[in-house]
């Protein structure tokens, strides 16, 4: 009696062909998924930064702000004179700066110059939109009431 131990060459080639076909279908979807995750991560991090900045303004009873450029944003303690940016801002203290390049493939397509939070929890408001190479975007909005929402 003949006892089979192992695989034939044909069986192994069929399995490799099936794995190649599945990989060819899955890899493009994985890249799209990864790009979407980076976009959502940038949005969630900014949302968290806004919430912390608002809480600092309420707790310390002074203005705090998040200042934007096209490539980064920085949290600013507006100091005892309660002036954020512009003239009289010599006592401003810059805190955590975040570079958008740390989220590879993500850019800010729309952003205000500065979003301020006042001691009563309100804000001057603003909308920040993140984009990437796909047509997807993510947006973080601060209303004048101080409410922060992400979508």
N, CA, C and O atoms as a GROMACS GRO file, in nm:
protein
  604
    1UNK      N    1   0.083  -0.118   0.000
    1UNK     CA    2   0.000   0.000   0.000
    1UNK      C    3   0.088   0.125   0.000
    1UNK      O    4   0.189   0.133   0.069
    2UNK      N    5   0.045   0.219  -0.079
    2UNK     CA    6   0.117   0.347  -0.093
    2UNK      C    7   0.061   0.447   0.007
    2UNK      O    8  -0.061   0.465   0.015
    3UNK      N    9   0.149   0.511   0.084
    3UNK     CA   10   0.104   0.610   0.182
    3UNK      C   11   0.154   0.746   0.138
    3UNK      O   12   0.274   0.765   0.116
    4UNK      N   13   0.061   0.845   0.127
    4UNK     CA   14   0.096   0.980   0.084
    4UNK      C   15   0.148   1.061   0.203
    4UNK      O   16   0.081   1.070   0.305
    5UNK      N   17   0.266   1.119   0.190
    5UNK     CA   18   0.323   1.207   0.291
    5UNK      C   19   0.367   1.336   0.222
    5UNK      O   20   0.474   1.340   0.161
    6UNK      N   21   0.285   1.443   0.232
    6UNK     CA   22   0.325   1.570   0.173
    6UNK      C   23   0.232   1.616   0.063
    6UNK      O   24   0.122   1.565   0.046
    7UNK      N   25   0.282   1.716  -0.013
    7UNK     CA   26   0.203   1.780  -0.118
    7UNK      C   27   0.267   1.753  -0.252
    7UNK      O   28   0.388   1.732  -0.263
    8UNK      N   29   0.185   1.755  -0.354
    8UNK     CA   30   0.241   1.747  -0.488
    8UNK      C   31   0.276   1.887  -0.535
    8UNK      O   32   0.230   1.986  -0.479
    9UNK      N   33   0.356   1.895  -0.637
    9UNK     CA   34   0.397   2.023  -0.692
    9UNK      C   35   0.276   2.100  -0.747
    9UNK      O   36   0.270   2.222  -0.733
   10UNK      N   37   0.183   2.032  -0.807
   10UNK     CA   38   0.063   2.096  -0.862
   10UNK      C   39  -0.020   2.157  -0.750
   10UNK      O   40  -0.068   2.270  -0.764
   11UNK      N   41  -0.038   2.086  -0.642
   11UNK     CA   42  -0.116   2.139  -0.529
   11UNK      C   43  -0.050   2.265  -0.473
   11UNK      O   44  -0.119   2.362  -0.442
   12UNK      N   45   0.081   2.263  -0.459
   12UNK     CA   46   0.152   2.379  -0.406
   12UNK      C   47   0.140   2.500  -0.500
   12UNK      O   48   0.124   2.612  -0.454
   13UNK      N   49   0.147   2.477  -0.630
   13UNK     CA   50   0.135   2.587  -0.727
   13UNK      C   51  -0.005   2.646  -0.727
   13UNK      O   52  -0.021   2.767  -0.745
   14UNK      N   53  -0.106   2.565  -0.708
   14UNK     CA   54  -0.244   2.614  -0.700
   14UNK      C   55  -0.261   2.703  -0.578
   14UNK      O   56  -0.322   2.810  -0.587
   15UNK      N   57  -0.209   2.661  -0.465
   15UNK     CA   58  -0.218   2.741  -0.342
   15UNK      C   59  -0.145   2.874  -0.360
   15UNK      O   60  -0.198   2.978  -0.320
   16UNK      N   61  -0.026   2.873  -0.418
   16UNK     CA   62   0.049   2.997  -0.440
   16UNK      C   63  -0.027   3.089  -0.536
   16UNK      O   64  -0.029   3.210  -0.514
   17UNK      N   65  -0.088   3.036  -0.639
   17UNK     CA   66  -0.166   3.117  -0.734
   17UNK      C   67  -0.286   3.182  -0.664
   17UNK      O   68  -0.315   3.299  -0.687
   18UNK      N   69  -0.354   3.108  -0.580
   18UNK     CA   70  -0.469   3.162  -0.505
   18UNK      C   71  -0.423   3.273  -0.412
   18UNK      O   72  -0.489   3.377  -0.401
   19UNK      N   73  -0.310   3.253  -0.343
   19UNK     CA   74  -0.258   3.356  -0.253
   19UNK      C   75  -0.219   3.482  -0.331
   19UNK      O   76  -0.240   3.593  -0.282
   20UNK      N   77  -0.164   3.468  -0.448
   20UNK     CA   78  -0.126   3.583  -0.530
   20UNK      C   79  -0.250   3.661  -0.574
   20UNK      O   80  -0.248   3.784  -0.573
   21UNK      N   81  -0.355   3.593  -0.612
   21UNK     CA   82  -0.479   3.660  -0.654
   21UNK      C   83  -0.541   3.735  -0.537
   21UNK      O   84  -0.582   3.850  -0.552
   22UNK      N   85  -0.549   3.672  -0.420
   22UNK     CA   86  -0.607   3.738  -0.302
   22UNK      C   87  -0.523   3.859  -0.263
   22UNK      O   88  -0.579   3.963  -0.227
   23UNK      N   89  -0.391   3.847  -0.269
   23UNK     CA   90  -0.304   3.961  -0.236
   23UNK      C   91  -0.322   4.076  -0.334
   23UNK      O   92  -0.324   4.192  -0.293
   24UNK      N   93  -0.336   4.045  -0.461
   24UNK     CA   94  -0.354   4.150  -0.562
   24UNK      C   95  -0.484   4.227  -0.540
   24UNK      O   96  -0.493   4.345  -0.572
   25UNK      N   97  -0.583   4.161  -0.485
   25UNK     CA   98  -0.711   4.228  -0.455
   25UNK      C   99  -0.702   4.307  -0.325
   25UNK      O  100  -0.758   4.416  -0.314
   26UNK      N  101  -0.634   4.252  -0.225
   26UNK     CA  102  -0.634   4.312  -0.091
   26UNK      C  103  -0.539   4.429  -0.075
   26UNK      O  104  -0.570   4.521   0.000
   27UNK      N  105  -0.426   4.431  -0.140
   27UNK     CA  106  -0.324   4.534  -0.117
   27UNK      C  107  -0.375   4.675  -0.150
   27UNK      O  108  -0.354   4.764  -0.068
   28UNK      N  109  -0.440   4.700  -0.263
   28UNK     CA  110  -0.490   4.836  -0.288
   28UNK      C  111  -0.592   4.881  -0.183
   28UNK      O  112  -0.595   4.998  -0.145
   29UNK      N  113  -0.675   4.789  -0.137
   29UNK     CA  114  -0.772   4.824  -0.033
   29UNK      C  115  -0.702   4.858   0.098
   29UNK      O  116  -0.747   4.945   0.172
   30UNK      N  117  -0.593   4.790   0.127
   30UNK     CA  118  -0.518   4.818   0.249
   30UNK      C  119  -0.459   4.958   0.244
   30UNK      O  120  -0.464   5.030   0.344
   31UNK      N  121  -0.403   4.998   0.130
   31UNK     CA  122  -0.346   5.133   0.119
   31UNK      C  123  -0.453   5.240   0.137
   31UNK      O  124  -0.428   5.342   0.201
   32UNK      N  125  -0.570   5.218   0.081
   32UNK     CA  126  -0.680   5.312   0.098
   32UNK      C  127  -0.724   5.319   0.244
   32UNK      O  128  -0.752   5.427   0.296
   33UNK      N  129  -0.730   5.204   0.309
   33UNK     CA  130  -0.766   5.197   0.450
   33UNK      C  131  -0.664   5.271   0.536
   33UNK      O  132  -0.700   5.346   0.627
   34UNK      N  133  -0.535   5.250   0.508
   34UNK     CA  134  -0.429   5.315   0.586
   34UNK      C  135  -0.433   5.467   0.568
   34UNK      O  136  -0.412   5.540   0.665
   35UNK      N  137  -0.460   5.515   0.447
   35UNK     CA  138  -0.470   5.659   0.423
   35UNK      C  139  -0.587   5.719   0.501
   35UNK      O  140  -0.575   5.828   0.556
   36UNK      N  141  -0.697   5.649   0.505
   36UNK     CA  142  -0.814   5.695   0.582
   36UNK      C  143  -0.786   5.698   0.731
   36UNK      O  144  -0.833   5.787   0.801
   37UNK      N  145  -0.710   5.601   0.780
   37UNK     CA  146  -0.676   5.598   0.922
   37UNK      C  147  -0.587   5.715   0.960
   37UNK      O  148  -0.605   5.773   1.068
   38UNK      N  149  -0.492   5.752   0.875
   38UNK     CA  150  -0.406   5.867   0.902
   38UNK      C  151  -0.488   5.995   0.905
   38UNK      O  152  -0.464   6.083   0.988
   39UNK      N  153  -0.584   6.006   0.814
   39UNK     CA  154  -0.671   6.124   0.810
   39UNK      C  155  -0.754   6.134   0.938
   39UNK      O  156  -0.763   6.242   0.998
   40UNK      N  157  -0.813   6.024   0.980
   40UNK     CA  158  -0.892   6.024   1.104
   40UNK      C  159  -0.804   6.048   1.227
   40UNK      O  160  -0.848   6.112   1.322
   41UNK      N  161  -0.682   5.998   1.225
   41UNK     CA  162  -0.591   6.019   1.336
   41UNK      C  163  -0.556   6.167   1.351
   41UNK      O  164  -0.555   6.220   1.463
   42UNK      N  165  -0.527   6.235   1.241
   42UNK     CA  166  -0.497   6.378   1.245
   42UNK      C  167  -0.616   6.456   1.298
   42UNK      O  168  -0.601   6.549   1.377
   43UNK      N  169  -0.735   6.419   1.255
   43UNK     CA  170  -0.857   6.485   1.299
   43UNK      C  171  -0.883   6.463   1.448
   43UNK      O  172  -0.917   6.557   1.519
   44UNK      N  173  -0.866   6.340   1.494
   44UNK     CA  174  -0.888   6.310   1.637
   44UNK      C  175  -0.787   6.381   1.725
   44UNK      O  176  -0.821   6.430   1.832
   45UNK      N  177  -0.662   6.388   1.680
   45UNK     CA  178  -0.559   6.456   1.759
   45UNK      C  179  -0.589   6.605   1.772
   45UNK      O  180  -0.572   6.663   1.879
   46UNK      N  181  -0.634   6.668   1.663
   46UNK     CA  182  -0.669   6.810   1.670
   46UNK      C  183  -0.792   6.830   1.758
   46UNK      O  184  -0.797   6.926   1.836
   47UNK      N  185  -0.890   6.742   1.748
   47UNK     CA  186  -1.008   6.748   1.834
   47UNK      C  187  -0.965   6.745   1.980
   47UNK      O  188  -1.012   6.826   2.061
   48UNK      N  189  -0.877   6.653   2.015
   48UNK     CA  190  -0.828   6.641   2.152
   48UNK      C  191  -0.753   6.767   2.195
   48UNK      O  192  -0.767   6.813   2.308
   49UNK      N  193  -0.672   6.822   2.105
   49UNK     CA  194  -0.598   6.946   2.134
   49UNK      C  195  -0.695   7.060   2.163
   49UNK      O  196  -0.673   7.136   2.257
   50UNK      N  197  -0.800   7.072   2.084
   50UNK     CA  198  -0.900   7.177   2.107
   50UNK      C  199  -0.967   7.160   2.243
   50UNK      O  200  -0.986   7.258   2.316
   51UNK      N  201  -1.004   7.038   2.277
   51UNK     CA  202  -1.070   7.013   2.406
   51UNK      C  203  -0.979   7.050   2.523
   51UNK      O  204  -1.023   7.113   2.619
   52UNK      N  205  -0.852   7.010   2.515
   52UNK     CA  206  -0.757   7.043   2.622
   52UNK      C  207  -0.735   7.194   2.632
   52UNK      O  208  -0.728   7.249   2.742
   53UNK      N  209  -0.725   7.260   2.518
   53UNK     CA  210  -0.704   7.405   2.516
   53UNK      C  211  -0.823   7.476   2.579
   53UNK      O  212  -0.806   7.571   2.656
   54UNK      N  213  -0.942   7.431   2.546
   54UNK     CA  214  -1.063   7.491   2.604
   54UNK      C  215  -1.067   7.472   2.756
   54UNK      O  216  -1.100   7.565   2.830
   55UNK      N  217  -1.032   7.352   2.801
   55UNK     CA  218  -1.031   7.326   2.946
   55UNK      C  219  -0.925   7.411   3.016
   55UNK      O  220  -0.949   7.457   3.128
   56UNK      N  221  -0.809   7.432   2.954
   56UNK     CA  222  -0.707   7.518   3.012
   56UNK      C  223  -0.757   7.661   3.026
   56UNK      O  224  -0.730   7.727   3.127
   57UNK      N  225  -0.828   7.710   2.926
   57UNK     CA  226  -0.881   7.847   2.931
   57UNK      C  227  -0.980   7.862   3.046
   57UNK      O  228  -0.979   7.962   3.118
   58UNK      N  229  -1.065   7.764   3.064
   58UNK     CA  230  -1.164   7.769   3.172
   58UNK      C  231  -1.096   7.756   3.307
   58UNK      O  232  -1.126   7.834   3.399
   59UNK      N  233  -1.006   7.661   3.322
   59UNK     CA  234  -0.940   7.634   3.449
   59UNK      C  235  -0.854   7.751   3.495
   59UNK      O  236  -0.856   7.786   3.613
   60UNK      N  237  -0.776   7.812   3.402
   60UNK     CA  238  -0.684   7.918   3.440
   60UNK      C  239  -0.744   8.058   3.427
   60UNK      O  240  -0.681   8.157   3.464
   61UNK      N  241  -0.866   8.066   3.375
   61UNK     CA  242  -0.938   8.192   3.362
   61UNK      C  243  -0.862   8.294   3.276
   61UNK      O  244  -0.864   8.414   3.304
   62UNK      N  245  -0.796   8.246   3.172
   62UNK     CA  246  -0.730   8.332   3.072
   62UNK      C  247  -0.753   8.272   2.934
   62UNK      O  248  -0.792   8.155   2.921
   63UNK      N  249  -0.728   8.350   2.833
   63UNK     CA  250  -0.744   8.300   2.696
   63UNK      C  251  -0.632   8.202   2.661
   63UNK      O  252  -0.516   8.219   2.699
   64UNK      N  253  -0.671   8.100   2.589
   64UNK     CA  254  -0.579   8.006   2.528
   64UNK      C  255  -0.618   8.000   2.382
   64UNK      O  256  -0.732   8.029   2.346
   65UNK      N  257  -0.524   7.960   2.297
   65UNK     CA  258  -0.552   7.955   2.155
   65UNK      C  259  -0.476   7.842   2.088
   65UNK      O  260  -0.381   7.786   2.143
   66UNK      N  261  -0.521   7.809   1.968
   66UNK     CA  262  -0.448   7.718   1.880
   66UNK      C  263  -0.421   7.798   1.753
   66UNK      O  264  -0.514   7.837   1.682
   67UNK      N  265  -0.292   7.821   1.725
   67UNK     CA  266  -0.252   7.900   1.608
   67UNK      C  267  -0.210   7.807   1.495
   67UNK      O  268  -0.138   7.710   1.518
   68UNK      N  269  -0.255   7.837   1.372
   68UNK     CA  270  -0.233   7.750   1.257
   68UNK      C  271  -0.144   7.815   1.153
   68UNK      O  272  -0.148   7.936   1.131
   69UNK      N  273  -0.063   7.732   1.089
   69UNK     CA  274   0.002   7.765   0.963
   69UNK      C  275  -0.040   7.654   0.866
   69UNK      O  276  -0.116   7.565   0.904
   70UNK      N  277   0.006   7.658   0.744
   70UNK     CA  278  -0.034   7.556   0.648
   70UNK      C  279   0.028   7.419   0.678
   70UNK      O  280  -0.017   7.318   0.625
   71UNK      N  281   0.131   7.416   0.762
   71UNK     CA  282   0.201   7.290   0.788
   71UNK      C  283   0.199   7.245   0.935
   71UNK      O  284   0.247   7.136   0.966
   72UNK      N  285   0.146   7.328   1.025
   72UNK     CA  286   0.151   7.292   1.168
   72UNK      C  287   0.049   7.372   1.246
   72UNK      O  288  -0.013   7.466   1.196
   73UNK      N  289   0.032   7.332   1.372
   73UNK     CA  290  -0.046   7.413   1.466
   73UNK      C  291   0.021   7.406   1.602
   73UNK      O  292   0.087   7.308   1.636
   74UNK      N  293   0.004   7.513   1.680
   74UNK     CA  294   0.068   7.522   1.810
   74UNK      C  295  -0.032   7.573   1.913
   74UNK      O  296  -0.113   7.661   1.882
   75UNK      N  297  -0.028   7.520   2.033
   75UNK     CA  298  -0.112   7.564   2.143
   75UNK      C  299  -0.044   7.684   2.210
   75UNK      O  300   0.076   7.680   2.238
   76UNK      N  301  -0.122   7.790   2.234
   76UNK     CA  302  -0.066   7.914   2.289
   76UNK      C  303  -0.141   7.953   2.415
   76UNK      O  304  -0.264   7.964   2.416
   77UNK      N  305  -0.066   7.974   2.523
   77UNK     CA  306  -0.118   8.031   2.647
   77UNK      C  307  -0.106   8.183   2.629
   77UNK      O  308   0.006   8.234   2.619
   78UNK      N  309  -0.216   8.253   2.625
   78UNK     CA  310  -0.215   8.396   2.590
   78UNK      C  311  -0.164   8.486   2.701
   78UNK      O  312  -0.154   8.607   2.681
   79UNK      N  313  -0.131   8.431   2.814
   79UNK     CA  314  -0.065   8.508   2.920
   79UNK      C  315  -0.158   8.598   2.999
   79UNK      O  316  -0.278   8.605   2.972
   80UNK      N  317  -0.101   8.667   3.098
   80UNK     CA  318  -0.181   8.750   3.189
   80UNK      C  319  -0.253   8.866   3.121
   80UNK      O  320  -0.358   8.910   3.169
   81UNK      N  321  -0.200   8.917   3.008
   81UNK     CA  322  -0.268   9.030   2.944
   81UNK      C  323  -0.386   8.986   2.858
   81UNK      O  324  -0.458   9.070   2.805
   82UNK      N  325  -0.406   8.852   2.844
   82UNK     CA  326  -0.520   8.798   2.770
   82UNK      C  327  -0.524   8.840   2.624
   82UNK      O  328  -0.633   8.854   2.568
   83UNK      N  329  -0.409   8.860   2.562
   83UNK     CA  330  -0.402   8.894   2.420
   83UNK      C  331  -0.332   8.780   2.348
   83UNK      O  332  -0.219   8.744   2.382
   84UNK      N  333  -0.399   8.722   2.249
   84UNK     CA  334  -0.342   8.612   2.171
   84UNK      C  335  -0.296   8.665   2.037
   84UNK      O  336  -0.379   8.705   1.955
   85UNK      N  337  -0.166   8.667   2.014
   85UNK     CA  338  -0.114   8.713   1.886
   85UNK      C  339  -0.125   8.863   1.870
   85UNK      O  340  -0.192   8.929   1.950
   86UNK      N  341  -0.062   8.916   1.768
   86UNK     CA  342  -0.068   9.059   1.742
   86UNK      C  343   0.013   9.140   1.841
   86UNK      O  344   0.100   9.085   1.909
   87UNK      N  345  -0.014   9.268   1.850
   87UNK     CA  346   0.062   9.354   1.942
   87UNK      C  347   0.023   9.324   2.086
   87UNK      O  348  -0.092   9.291   2.114
   88UNK      N  349   0.117   9.335   2.174
   88UNK     CA  350   0.090   9.309   2.316
   88UNK      C  351   0.096   9.162   2.352
   88UNK      O  352   0.055   9.123   2.461
   89UNK      N  353   0.147   9.079   2.260
   89UNK     CA  354   0.147   8.935   2.286
   89UNK      C  355   0.284   8.886   2.333
   89UNK      O  356   0.316   8.768   2.315
   90UNK      N  357   0.362   8.972   2.391
   90UNK     CA  358   0.497   8.933   2.432
   90UNK      C  359   0.496   8.832   2.546
   90UNK      O  360   0.596   8.764   2.568
   91UNK      N  361   0.386   8.821   2.619
   91UNK     CA  362   0.381   8.725   2.728
   91UNK      C  363   0.320   8.591   2.686
   91UNK      O  364   0.300   8.504   2.771
   92UNK      N  365   0.290   8.574   2.556
   92UNK     CA  366   0.236   8.447   2.508
   92UNK      C  367   0.338   8.335   2.528
   92UNK      O  368   0.458   8.355   2.510
   93UNK      N  369   0.288   8.218   2.566
   93UNK     CA  370   0.374   8.103   2.585
   93UNK      C  371   0.329   7.994   2.489
   93UNK      O  372   0.217   7.944   2.499
   94UNK      N  373   0.416   7.956   2.397
   94UNK     CA  374   0.384   7.848   2.303
   94UNK      C  375   0.407   7.714   2.372
   94UNK      O  376   0.510   7.692   2.436
   95UNK      N  377   0.310   7.628   2.356
   95UNK     CA  378   0.320   7.494   2.414
   95UNK      C  379   0.337   7.393   2.302
   95UNK      O  380   0.415   7.417   2.210
   96UNK      N  381   0.268   7.284   2.308
   96UNK     CA  382   0.284   7.173   2.214
   96UNK      C  383   0.259   7.214   2.070
   96UNK      O  384   0.150   7.260   2.035
   97UNK      N  385   0.361   7.198   1.986
   97UNK     CA  386   0.347   7.221   1.842
   97UNK      C  387   0.332   7.087   1.773
   97UNK      O  388   0.401   6.991   1.807
   98UNK      N  389   0.242   7.081   1.676
   98UNK     CA  390   0.219   6.957   1.602
   98UNK      C  391   0.238   6.985   1.454
   98UNK      O  392   0.172   7.072   1.398
   99UNK      N  393   0.327   6.911   1.392
   99UNK     CA  394   0.351   6.924   1.249
   99UNK      C  395   0.260   6.828   1.174
   99UNK      O  396   0.248   6.711   1.210
  100UNK      N  397   0.195   6.878   1.070
  100UNK     CA  398   0.106   6.793   0.991
  100UNK      C  399   0.186   6.686   0.916
  100UNK      O  400   0.131   6.582   0.881
  101UNK      N  401   0.313   6.711   0.891
  101UNK     CA  402   0.396   6.612   0.820
  101UNK      C  403   0.412   6.484   0.902
  101UNK      O  404   0.452   6.381   0.846
  102UNK      N  405   0.382   6.487   1.031
  102UNK     CA  406   0.389   6.364   1.111
  102UNK      C  407   0.278   6.266   1.072
  102UNK      O  408   0.284   6.148   1.107
  103UNK      N  409   0.177   6.314   1.001
  103UNK     CA  410   0.070   6.228   0.945
  103UNK      C  411   0.098   6.220   0.795
  103UNK      O  412   0.045   6.301   0.718
  104UNK      N  413   0.178   6.124   0.753
  104UNK     CA  414   0.222   6.121   0.613
  104UNK      C  415   0.103   6.114   0.518
  104UNK      O  416   0.011   6.035   0.536
  105UNK      N  417   0.108   6.198   0.417
  105UNK     CA  418   0.003   6.202   0.316
  105UNK      C  419  -0.115   6.290   0.351
  105UNK      O  420  -0.206   6.305   0.270
  106UNK      N  421  -0.115   6.350   0.471
  106UNK     CA  422  -0.227   6.434   0.515
  106UNK      C  423  -0.185   6.581   0.507
  106UNK      O  424  -0.072   6.616   0.540
  107UNK      N  425  -0.277   6.666   0.462
  107UNK     CA  426  -0.252   6.810   0.461
  107UNK      C  427  -0.377   6.884   0.509
  107UNK      O  428  -0.488   6.830   0.508
  108UNK      N  429  -0.357   7.008   0.551
  108UNK     CA  430  -0.470   7.092   0.591
  108UNK      C  431  -0.513   7.171   0.468
  108UNK      O  432  -0.437   7.253   0.417
  109UNK      N  433  -0.634   7.146   0.422
  109UNK     CA  434  -0.681   7.215   0.302
  109UNK      C  435  -0.751   7.346   0.338
  109UNK      O  436  -0.764   7.435   0.254
  110UNK      N  437  -0.796   7.358   0.461
  110UNK     CA  438  -0.863   7.480   0.506
  110UNK      C  439  -0.839   7.496   0.655
  110UNK      O  440  -0.857   7.401   0.732
  111UNK      N  441  -0.798   7.617   0.696
  111UNK     CA  442  -0.772   7.639   0.838
  111UNK      C  443  -0.780   7.789   0.869
  111UNK      O  444  -0.747   7.872   0.784
  112UNK      N  445  -0.824   7.823   0.989
  112UNK     CA  446  -0.824   7.964   1.031
  112UNK      C  447  -0.684   8.001   1.079
  112UNK      O  448  -0.601   7.912   1.102
  113UNK      N  449  -0.656   8.127   1.094
  113UNK     CA  450  -0.526   8.168   1.146
  113UNK      C  451  -0.509   8.128   1.291
  113UNK      O  452  -0.405   8.075   1.329
  114UNK      N  453  -0.612   8.154   1.371
  114UNK     CA  454  -0.604   8.124   1.514
  114UNK      C  455  -0.745   8.097   1.567
  114UNK      O  456  -0.840   8.165   1.529
  115UNK      N  457  -0.757   7.998   1.653
  115UNK     CA  458  -0.883   7.969   1.722
  115UNK      C  459  -0.858   7.996   1.869
  115UNK      O  460  -0.776   7.930   1.932
  116UNK      N  461  -0.930   8.094   1.924
  116UNK     CA  462  -0.914   8.132   2.065
  116UNK      C  463  -1.025   8.072   2.148
  116UNK      O  464  -1.139   8.059   2.104
  117UNK      N  465  -0.989   8.036   2.270
  117UNK     CA  466  -1.088   7.993   2.369
  117UNK      C  467  -1.083   8.092   2.484
  117UNK      O  468  -0.976   8.127   2.534
  118UNK      N  469  -1.199   8.138   2.526
  118UNK     CA  470  -1.211   8.240   2.629
  118UNK      C  471  -1.237   8.175   2.765
  118UNK      O  472  -1.277   8.059   2.770
  119UNK      N  473  -1.215   8.248   2.874
  119UNK     CA  474  -1.230   8.190   3.008
  119UNK      C  475  -1.369   8.133   3.037
  119UNK      O  476  -1.382   8.046   3.124
  120UNK      N  477  -1.472   8.179   2.967
  120UNK     CA  478  -1.606   8.124   2.990
  120UNK      C  479  -1.635   8.000   2.904
  120UNK      O  480  -1.746   7.948   2.906
  121UNK      N  481  -1.533   7.953   2.829
  121UNK     CA  482  -1.549   7.832   2.748
  121UNK      C  483  -1.593   7.858   2.606
  121UNK      O  484  -1.597   7.765   2.525
  122UNK      N  485  -1.627   7.982   2.572
  122UNK     CA  486  -1.666   8.013   2.435
  122UNK      C  487  -1.543   8.030   2.347
  122UNK      O  488  -1.430   8.022   2.395
  123UNK      N  489  -1.566   8.055   2.220
  123UNK     CA  490  -1.456   8.062   2.125
  123UNK      C  491  -1.489   8.160   2.013
  123UNK      O  492  -1.603   8.203   1.998
  124UNK      N  493  -1.387   8.194   1.934
  124UNK     CA  494  -1.413   8.274   1.814
  124UNK      C  495  -1.451   8.183   1.697
  124UNK      O  496  -1.491   8.233   1.592
  125UNK      N  497  -1.441   8.054   1.714
  125UNK     CA  498  -1.484   7.956   1.614
  125UNK      C  499  -1.386   7.937   1.501
  125UNK      O  500  -1.296   8.018   1.480
  126UNK      N  501  -1.405   7.830   1.428
  126UNK     CA  502  -1.323   7.800   1.313
  126UNK      C  503  -1.346   7.660   1.262
  126UNK      O  504  -1.394   7.572   1.334
  127UNK      N  505  -1.311   7.639   1.135
  127UNK     CA  506  -1.325   7.508   1.072
  127UNK      C  507  -1.190   7.470   1.012
  127UNK      O  508  -1.129   7.548   0.940
  128UNK      N  509  -1.147   7.349   1.042
  128UNK     CA  510  -1.022   7.297   0.989
  128UNK      C  511  -1.057   7.173   0.909
  128UNK      O  512  -1.127   7.084   0.958
  129UNK      N  513  -1.007   7.166   0.785
  129UNK     CA  514  -1.035   7.052   0.698
  129UNK      C  515  -0.903   6.986   0.661
  129UNK      O  516  -0.811   7.050   0.611
  130UNK      N  517  -0.896   6.855   0.686
  130UNK     CA  518  -0.781   6.775   0.648
  130UNK      C  519  -0.815   6.700   0.520
  130UNK      O  520  -0.929   6.658   0.500
  131UNK      N  521  -0.716   6.682   0.434
  131UNK     CA  522  -0.734   6.605   0.312
  131UNK      C  523  -0.615   6.514   0.290
  131UNK      O  524  -0.513   6.525   0.358
  132UNK      N  525  -0.629   6.424   0.193
  132UNK     CA  526  -0.517   6.338   0.154
  132UNK      C  527  -0.528   6.310   0.006
  132UNK      O  528  -0.605   6.375  -0.064
  133UNK      N  529  -0.451   6.213  -0.046
  133UNK     CA  530  -0.448   6.186  -0.188
  133UNK      C  531  -0.578   6.126  -0.240
  133UNK      O  532  -0.606   6.133  -0.360
  134UNK      N  533  -0.657   6.068  -0.153
  134UNK     CA  534  -0.788   6.017  -0.192
  134UNK      C  535  -0.887   6.134  -0.184
  134UNK      O  536  -0.853   6.238  -0.128
  135UNK      N  537  -1.005   6.120  -0.238
  135UNK     CA  538  -1.101   6.231  -0.230
  135UNK      C  539  -1.162   6.250  -0.090
  135UNK      O  540  -1.249   6.335  -0.073
  136UNK      N  541  -1.117   6.174   0.006
  136UNK     CA  542  -1.171   6.183   0.142
  136UNK      C  543  -1.120   6.306   0.214
  136UNK      O  544  -1.006   6.349   0.194
  137UNK      N  545  -1.204   6.362   0.298
  137UNK     CA  546  -1.164   6.472   0.385
  137UNK      C  547  -1.217   6.446   0.525
  137UNK      O  548  -1.309   6.366   0.545
  138UNK      N  549  -1.158   6.514   0.621
  138UNK     CA  550  -1.202   6.506   0.758
  138UNK      C  551  -1.206   6.649   0.812
  138UNK      O  552  -1.119   6.730   0.778
  139UNK      N  553  -1.304   6.680   0.893
  139UNK     CA  554  -1.320   6.818   0.935
  139UNK      C  555  -1.340   6.826   1.086
  139UNK      O  556  -1.408   6.744   1.146
  140UNK      N  557  -1.278   6.929   1.145
  140UNK     CA  558  -1.294   6.958   1.287
  140UNK      C  559  -1.348   7.100   1.295
  140UNK      O  560  -1.290   7.193   1.238
  141UNK      N  561  -1.458   7.115   1.366
  141UNK     CA  562  -1.525   7.245   1.373
  141UNK      C  563  -1.538   7.290   1.519
  141UNK      O  564  -1.577   7.213   1.606
  142UNK      N  565  -1.504   7.416   1.542
  142UNK     CA  566  -1.522   7.477   1.673
  142UNK      C  567  -1.627   7.586   1.657
  142UNK      O  568  -1.610   7.680   1.579
  143UNK      N  569  -1.737   7.573   1.730
  143UNK     CA  570  -1.842   7.675   1.722
  143UNK      C  571  -1.810   7.790   1.817
  143UNK      O  572  -1.721   7.778   1.902
  144UNK      N  573  -1.883   7.899   1.804
  144UNK     CA  574  -1.860   8.015   1.891
  144UNK      C  575  -1.900   7.984   2.035
  144UNK      O  576  -1.857   8.053   2.128
  145UNK      N  577  -1.982   7.883   2.056
  145UNK     CA  578  -2.018   7.842   2.191
  145UNK      C  579  -1.906   7.762   2.256
  145UNK      O  580  -1.912   7.732   2.375
  146UNK      N  581  -1.802   7.726   2.178
  146UNK     CA  582  -1.691   7.649   2.231
  146UNK      C  583  -1.702   7.500   2.205
  146UNK      O  584  -1.610   7.424   2.237
  147UNK      N  585  -1.814   7.458   2.149
  147UNK     CA  586  -1.832   7.315   2.122
  147UNK      C  587  -1.740   7.271   2.008
  147UNK      O  588  -1.731   7.338   1.906
  148UNK      N  589  -1.673   7.160   2.027
  148UNK     CA  590  -1.583   7.104   1.927
  148UNK      C  591  -1.646   6.978   1.873
  148UNK      O  592  -1.689   6.892   1.950
  149UNK      N  593  -1.652   6.966   1.741
  149UNK     CA  594  -1.702   6.842   1.682
  149UNK      C  595  -1.617   6.804   1.562
  149UNK      O  596  -1.561   6.888   1.492
  150UNK      N  597  -1.610   6.674   1.542
  150UNK     CA  598  -1.528   6.618   1.434
  150UNK      C  599  -1.616   6.533   1.345
  150UNK      O  600  -1.702   6.459   1.393
  151UNK      N  601  -1.593   6.543   1.215
  151UNK     CA  602  -1.670   6.459   1.122
  151UNK      C  603  -1.586   6.420   1.004
  151UNK      O  604  -1.633   6.349   0.915
   0.00000   0.00000   0.00000
